[in-house]
Amino acid sequence: MQKAVFYHAGCPVCVSAEHDIIQLVGKENLDIIHLGEQQQYIDAAAAAGVKSVPALVTTNGNVLHINFGASIADVK
Protein backbone atom coordinates (compact mmCIF):
# COMPACT_ATOMS: atom_id res chain seq x y z
CA MET A 1 0.00 0.00 0.00
CA GLN A 2 1.28 3.43 -0.93
CA LYS A 3 1.86 5.91 1.87
CA ALA A 4 1.65 9.69 1.99
CA VAL A 5 5.04 11.38 2.29
CA PHE A 6 5.67 14.12 4.84
CA TYR A 7 8.71 16.25 4.03
CA HIS A 8 10.27 18.56 6.61
CA ALA A 9 13.54 20.22 7.57
CA GLY A 10 13.53 19.83 11.34
CA CYS A 11 12.64 23.41 12.24
CA PRO A 12 10.09 24.06 15.02
CA VAL A 13 7.31 24.74 12.48
CA CYS A 14 8.10 21.43 10.75
CA VAL A 15 8.27 19.40 13.95
CA SER A 16 4.95 20.80 15.15
CA ALA A 17 3.32 20.01 11.81
CA GLU A 18 4.81 16.49 11.88
CA HIS A 19 3.18 15.80 15.24
CA ASP A 20 -0.18 17.08 13.98
CA ILE A 21 -0.02 15.05 10.75
CA ILE A 22 0.87 11.89 12.68
CA GLN A 23 -2.12 12.50 14.95
CA LEU A 24 -4.40 12.99 11.93
CA VAL A 25 -3.38 10.11 9.68
CA GLY A 26 -1.26 7.80 11.83
CA LYS A 27 2.46 7.17 11.58
CA GLU A 28 1.85 3.81 9.89
CA ASN A 29 0.33 5.68 6.92
CA LEU A 30 3.28 8.04 6.42
CA ASP A 31 6.80 8.07 5.13
CA ILE A 32 8.54 10.89 7.00
CA ILE A 33 11.51 12.47 5.23
CA HIS A 34 13.75 14.95 7.09
CA LEU A 35 15.38 16.78 4.18
CA GLY A 36 18.06 18.27 6.43
CA GLU A 37 19.27 14.76 7.26
CA GLN A 38 18.19 12.94 4.08
CA GLN A 39 19.29 15.36 1.38
CA GLN A 40 19.22 12.63 -1.27
CA TYR A 41 15.41 13.12 -1.34
CA ILE A 42 15.43 16.86 -2.12
CA ASP A 43 15.18 16.35 -5.89
CA ALA A 44 12.34 13.82 -5.46
CA ALA A 45 10.49 16.28 -3.23
CA ALA A 46 10.90 19.06 -5.79
CA ALA A 47 9.80 16.73 -8.61
CA ALA A 48 6.67 15.87 -6.61
CA GLY A 49 5.85 19.59 -6.46
CA VAL A 50 7.09 20.47 -2.98
CA LYS A 51 7.94 24.19 -2.94
CA SER A 52 8.41 24.58 0.81
CA VAL A 53 8.48 22.48 3.93
CA PRO A 54 6.66 21.22 5.84
CA ALA A 55 4.64 19.59 3.09
CA LEU A 56 2.56 16.46 2.71
CA VAL A 57 2.40 14.64 -0.61
CA THR A 58 -0.80 12.60 -0.61
CA THR A 59 -1.12 9.12 -2.07
CA ASN A 60 -2.75 10.56 -5.18
CA GLY A 61 0.08 13.07 -5.70
CA ASN A 62 -1.43 16.26 -4.31
CA VAL A 63 0.99 18.47 -2.41
CA LEU A 64 -0.33 20.10 0.74
CA HIS A 65 1.99 22.88 1.88
CA ILE A 66 1.58 23.37 5.62
CA ASN A 67 2.43 26.75 7.13
CA PHE A 68 5.94 27.78 6.09
CA GLY A 69 9.21 26.58 7.56
CA ALA A 70 11.66 26.88 4.66
CA SER A 71 11.62 26.94 0.87
CA ILE A 72 12.95 23.91 -0.96
CA ALA A 73 15.76 26.17 -2.27
CA ASP A 74 16.76 26.97 1.31
CA VAL A 75 16.88 23.27 2.16
CA LYS A 76 19.28 22.62 -0.73
C-alpha positions, 0 to 999 in steps of 0.5 A: 500500500502506498503511503503519503510522504511528509517532508520537513527540515527539522525546524520548530514549524516542521516538527509541530506540523509532523506531530499534527499530521501523525495524529491525523493520519497515523504514523503507519500511513506516512513516510517521513523524510527529514530533508536536512538529514536525508538530502538525497530526497530533495530532488524527489520532493521538488519533482513531486511539487514540494515548494516549501516544507513542511509539506505532505504529498498525498497518495494521489500526488497532491501536495499540501503545503503546511504553514511555512518553515523553509523553501525547498531552495533553502533546504538545498 
